[in-house]
């Protein structure tokens, strides 16, 4: 009997150079799509503050993205391709809805969506098990998805300024438990 061992092949991700940095091409495509929406280039700079307009790269992947006060009206479905994204700051824009693909951002720890016009949040946000900070304040939310109670890492939730919001009982219980373990909730 002969044992045949296949050579190990590594899947290498395609990379390109954008704004002088080597970045995964899938990430470059997302940034360029966002730039078309806001009508100007997003600078490659450290994201030091939530009121920033820039993106940050580490090991060829976008890890932080901030588009603050840029009249952003929609997020492309391709946002879900930023698999290494850890912080996403989209406050003070004109977003009315969020793509389901946000749930693909499994490394996301911070999601800031304050001062938009968002009426509903996709259930897929419940897939963000590393998320610890979520700001949905001052939107037009009517309810929170039931999937929220699966977000075990969440420690700060801001849902203030959504006067017409109803919270499902299971999510309400989860918010009470979050407060009991030291989490911060603004309502």
N, C-alpha and C positions, 0 to 999 in steps of 0.2 A: 504494500500500500504506500502510495506517495502522498505526502502532505504538501499542498501548494499554498503558499502564503502570498496573498495579494500585497503589492506595495501600498503602504499607507499614503493616501492622498489627502492633502489638506485643502479644504475649501478656502480659497483666498478671495477676499472681497476686493472688488475693483475700487481703485482709488484714483483721485485726480487732484490737481492743484487748484485751489480757489482762494483768492485773496492772499496768496503766498503760503498757504498751509496745505499740507497733504491731508485730504479728507475723503472718506468713503463717498463714492459717486452717488449712492442713494441719498446720502445726507445733503450733498451739494444740490441735487435736484429739488429736494424739499425747500431748502433755503431760497433757491431761485424762484420757485413757485410762490413762496411768501413775498419775495421782493416784487413780483409782478402785481400781487394783490395790493401791497402798500404803495407801490409806485416809486420805490427808491431802494438802493442797496442797503442791506443790513450789514453793518460793520462787524468784522471779526475782532472782538475786543473782550477782555474779561467782563463778565456780568457781575458787577460788584453790588448792585442795588436793584431792587424791583422796578425802579423808575428808569430803566435803561432801555436803549434800543440797540441791541447787539446780540451776538451769539458767541459761545465759547466752545473750543474743541479740545479734547484730550484723547490721545491715542487714536487719531483719525476719525473720531466720532463727535457729533455735537452733543454736549452734556448739559449746556444751559442755553436757553433762548428767551430773550426779553423783547417784546414788542409792546411798548407802553405809549399810550396816547398817539397812536398812528392811524386812527379811524379804520382799523381792521374790521371788516364786515363779515368775513367768513374764514374758516380754517379749512385748508384742503384735506381731503381724505388721506393724502400722502403723509400727513403729520405722524401717522402711526408707524412710519418707516424709521423714525428717529429712536431706534431701540435702546440706545444708551442714554437718552435724555433723562436727566435727574431733576432739573428745575425748569419750569415753564411759567413765565410771567406775561400775562396778556391783559392786564388791568387797564381801565379807562379807554376802552375801544367801543366798537359798535356791533359786537358779536351778538347774534340772535339765537344761534344754535351751535352745538358742538358735534363733531363727527364721531361716529361709533368707534373709529380707529384709535381714539384717545386711550381706549382700554388696552391697546397693544404696548403702551409705554410702561413696561413692567419694572423699570428702574426709577420711575418718577417718584420723587420724594416731596416736591413742592409744586403745587398747582394754584396759581393766583389768577382769578377771573373776575375780580371785583369791578364794579362800575361799567357793566356792559348792559345788554338788553336780553339776556338769556332767559328763556321761558321754561326750558326743560333741560335736564341733564341725562345723557344716555346711561342705561343700565350698565354698560361696559365699564364705567368708572369703578364699579365694584371689583374689577380685575386688578386694580392698582394696589396690590398688597404691601408695597413699600411706602405708599403715600403717608406722610405724617402731617402735612400742612395743606389745608384746602380753604381757599377764600372765594366764596360765591356771593359775597355781600353786595348789596345795591344792584340787584338785577331785577328780573321780572319773574322769578321762579314761582311756580304754582305748587310743585311738590318735589320731594327727593325720591330717587329710585330706591326700591326695597333692597337692592344689592349693596347699598351703603353699609349695611350692618356686617358685611363680610370683610370690611377694611380694618384689619386688626392693628395696623401700625399707626393709624390716624390719631393724632394727639391735639390738633388745633383745627377747629371748624368754625368758619365765620359765615353765617347765613343771615346776618342782620340786614335790614333794608329791603326785605322781600315781603311786603305787606300782605300779599294774597296767598302766601304759601301755606299748604296743608302738609303735615308730616305724617306718613303712615305710622301706625302704632308700633310696629316692629322697629322702625328707625327711631322713633321717639324713645323706646326702651334702650336702644343701643346708645343714643345720646346721653341718657341718664347714666348708663354704665361707664361711658367715656368720662363723664364728669367725676364719677366716683373713683376712677383710677388716676385722677389728676389731670385729665385732659382739659383743654380750654374750649369753651363753646361760646360764641357770640350770637345772640338771637335778637 
